[in-house]
Amino acid sequence: MLTRRSLVAAALLAPAGARAQVPATIRIINPMPPGGASDSVARLLQPGLRQRLGTAVIVENRPGASSSIGATLVARSPGDGATWLLAADSFVVSSLLMKDLPYDLQKDFEPVTMVARGPMVLCAPPSRPYRGLADVVKAAKAAPDKLTYATTGIGSNGHLTAAALGQITGTRLVHVPYRGVAPAANDAIAGHVDLIISSTGSLAPLIEAGQLRALVQFGETRAAFLPDTPTADEAGLGHLHCYSWFGFFAPASTPKPVIEQFYRDVVATARDPAVTDILVNKFRLEVSLPTPEELRATIAEEMPFWGKIIRDNNIKSET
C-alpha cells in the first residue's frame, strides 16, 4: 500500500512536461570553506547536475560567520533557479544561536531536500573503561563536572546532543570545544578527554580502526556501519535524534515548479549508483532525499526542541 510520503515523492519524481528554461550558469553556494564535508558533497553532485541540467554548474565557497555569509547571498538572490544553497546542519543551528541575522530561515528560504545525513555518535578512547552509555551515566553521577567530552565547537550538533543527553540523564559533563574534528579526535584518541561526540561520517573510520569505542548513536535506526552500537532509543534516552546533514535550499521567491524540477534532478543525481556508493561507503552517510514539504516539516519540528536545549544550557554563539 502506498504511503502518503511515497505518493508525494512519486508525484514530484514523475516525468514533468517541458523543462522550463534553465539559466546559463547555476551556482551552488557552499557557506563553508573548501575541502570540508559539505564541499565534498557539493562537488560530488556537481557533474551529475551539470549533465541533467544541461548547463554550467559552479560550486562557489562563501564561508564565514557560521554559514551566514553564504546564506545571506542566497537569500538576497533572485528566485530564478540560478542560485542554490547547499547547507549543513550548522545553517539551522546558527539561526537559533545568532542574533540579528540578516535573514529569517523559515521566511527567506524554501527547502529543496536533504541529500544525506549521518547520526551523531558518542565514543570513548580504549583507555577509558566505558563500554556503554550506562557506564558513562554512572561515572558522571559519581563525579559531577569531572568527565570531559570533545566536540567540533560551541553550538555544534555534538555540543547540543550532549547537552540534551545531560538533561535527560541528570548528569553534568564538561564540554571541551575544538575547532574541527581532527584536533578533537586526536585528543580523544590520546586520552586527553574522556569522550568525544561527532558524526558517524567523521568518527566511523576511527571506530573501525579500534582507536575509539562507540557507545551510543543518535539516529532513528542503527547505521549500517555501526551495527553493534545501540541507538539512543535502545539505550533508554527516548527519541533523541541528531544528525549531521547536507541539504539544498532556494531563495524564497523561487517558483514551486522550479524547486520541484531541481529536486528531481538532485534525487536522480544522488541515486546514481556511483554517487550513492561514495556517499554511503566513503562519506559514511545515509542517502535521505525527503521532499521539500517533508524537509520543511522536519525543520519546523526540530527548531523548538533545539532552541529550548540552547536556552536551558545557556549556549552562546562563538561569533
N, C-alpha and C positions, 0 to 999 in steps of 0.2 A: 504494500500500500504506500502511495506517495505521501510524504510528509509535507507540511506547509513549506518548510525550508527547501525541500527538493523541488517543489513546484515553482517557487520564486527563482531559484537558481536556474532551473530549466528554461524558464521564460527569458531570463537575461542571456542565457547562452544559446538560445535558439537563433537560427540564422536570421539576421536582420535584413532589411531591404538595402537599397543602395547606400553605401557608406557616405556620410557627409564629407565635405571637402576637408582634407587633412592639412594642417599647417605645414609650411615648407620645412620648418625645423621645430622639433619638440624638445623641450628642456625638462629633464628630471632633476629637480633641485634636491640635493642631499645636504641637510643642515649640519652635517658632521664632517670632520677632517678626512682627507683621503687616506685610504689604507685600512679604515676601520670596518666593522662588520656590515654596517648599513651601506657603505661604499661598495663592498664586495657584492652585496645583494643587488644593488643598482646596476653594477657593471655586468653581473651575470645575466640579468634580464635584458640588458641593452640590445644585444644582437637580435634576439627573437622579436623584440618590439619593433626594431627597425625593419625587419623583414615583413612583419604583419601590417605595420602602418604604411610601409612603402615610402618612408621619408627619413630624413636625418634625425637621429635621436642622440642627444648630448646629455651626459651626466655632468652636472655643474655643482661643485662643492662650495657651499656658503656657510662655513662653520662659525660658531661663536654664540655666547650668551645663552647657553643651554638650548640650542636649536632655534632660538627666537629670531636670529638674523635671517636665516634661510626661510623660516616660516613666514616672516613678515613680507619678504619678497613675493612669495606665492600668494599670500592673502591680498596683496595690492595689484596682482597681475590680472589682466583681462581674462574672463572666463571663456576663452576661445579654443581650449583644448591644446594650447601650445605650451603650457607650463603646469607641471605636476610636482607635488611634494612627496618624496619617499622618506617618511619619518620613522624614527624608532620610538620605543615606549617613552623615552625621555621627553618627547614632544607633548604628550598628555600630562605627564607628571609636572613639567615646568609650568603648565597653566595653573596648577594648584599651588605651586611653591612661589612663583614670582609675581610680584605686584607690578601694576602699571604696564603690563604687556601691551604692545600696540595692536593687538588683535584679540578676538574672542574665539576660542577654539570651536565652540559649538555654533557660532553665528557666521564666522568668516571662512569656514571650510566645509566642503562636502566630502564625506568619507567615500572611498572607492573600494578598497579591500585590504585585508591584512594578508600579505604574501606568505609569511612564515613566522613561526614563533618557537621559543624554547623555554621550558619552565625553569624557574629558579631552583637551585639545589643547595642544600646546606651540607657542608663537608667538614671533616676534621683531618688533621695530619695523622699518619700512623703512630706518631709519638704520643698521641693522646689516647686515653682508654675508652673513649666513647664509641659504642657500637650501634647506637640508635638514638632517636630523639629523646626517649625516656631517660637515657643516661645523662644527656645534656641538661634536661629539666631538673633532674635530681641534684646534679652538681651545682647548677645555678641557684637552686633554692638553698643549698647548704652553704654557699658562699656568694651572697648577692654582690653585684657590682665587681666581680672578680674575673669571670670568664669574658674573654675578648673575641670579637668577630670582625673579620676584614670584609670590606665591600669596595666597590669601584667609586665610591664617593657619597657625600651627603646628599640625600634626596634620591639616590639611585633606587632601582627596583629592589636590590638586595637589602638596602637600608630599610625601606618601607616594609618589606616582607618580614624582616627580623623584628621590627618594631611591633608589627601585628602579632607575631609569634610570642613576643614578650607579654603583650596584653592578654592574649588567650591563655597562656600558661602561668601567668602571675610571676614571671621571672624578670630579672634585670641583668641584661648583658651589656658589656661595654663596647660601643661602636668605635672601630678604628678605620677611618676612611682613607682610601688611597686614590691616586689619580690614574686609574686604569687597572685592568685585571692583572696584567703581568707583575707589577710590584706586589699587589695583594696576594697573588698566588705564590710568588716566591717566598714571601714572609710566612705564609701559611705552611708551605712545604717544609720550611726551615724550623717550624715550631715557634716562631716569634709571636704568633697569635694562636688562640685555641681553636678557632673556627673560621670558615670563610663561606660566604653566600654570594653566588653569582649564577649566571645562566648555564644550562647544560652545554650550550654551544662553546662556552669558554672553558668549562671545567671537565667535560666528559673525557677528553684525551688524558688528563692528569689522573682521573679516577681509574681509567683503564690501565694506565701505567703503574698503578699502585702507589702513586705519590700523594693521593688524597683518598679518604674514605667517605663515600656518600652516605648520609644519614637519613635524609628525607627530601623528597622533591615536591614542588608546589604546582604540579599540573593536575588537570582533571583526571588523567589516567597515567599509568607508568609509561615513561618514554621508552621507546623500543631499545635504546642502547643502555638503559638502566633498569633492566627487568627485575632486578632483585632489590631495588630501593623503593620503599613504600611511599605512597603519596601522603599529603597532609591529611586527607580524609581517612586513610587507612591508619594513620598514626594518632587519630583521635582529635585532630585540630579543627574538624569541620571543613567547610568549603573555603579554605584559604588558598586561593589560586592566584598565582602571579607568574607572568611570562615576560621574557624579553622578546619583542616582536618588531616587525618591519612592515609598514603599510603605506598605501598611497592615499593622498588627499588632493582635492582640487579647490581652486578658488570658489567661493560660494555662488558666484554669478554664472558658473558653468552650467549649461543646459543639461537636463537629465539624460537625454539621448546621447550626448557626448560622453557623459560619465559612464553610461551603460556600455557604450561601444568600447571605451578604454578598459573597462572591467573585463569584457570578453577577451580583449587582446592580452591583458595581464594573465588571466586564467589560462588561456591557451599556451602562453609562453612558459608559465611556471609548471604546467603539466607536461611539457615536453620531457620525455624520459631522461634525456641528458641533463637538463636543468634540475629536475626533481632529484636525480641521483646526487648531484652536488649539494643541493640544499639539505638533503637528509643525511647522506653518508660523510660528507666533508664538513659542512657547517653545523651538523647535528641539530637540525631544526625540523619542526613539523610543518608540512605544507598545509596552510589553513584555508585561505580564499573564501571568507564569508562574503555575502552580498553587501552592497553599500548599506542597505537598510539594517542588516544584521550587525555590521561594524558600528553603525551609529548607535544602535541599541546597547551594544556592549559597552561603549564609552560612556553613555548616559547612565548605565547601571553602576559602573565601577568608580566613576569620579566621586560620588558622595562617600563611598566606603573609604577610599584612599585619602580624601580630604579630611575625614574625621581622624584617621590614623595620624596624619600630619599635624592636625591641631592638638590632638591628645598628647602627642610626644614632642610638641613644640619644635618641629623640624623646620629649619630655615634654609633658604637657598644660599649657596656659596657666592652667587653672582649678585 
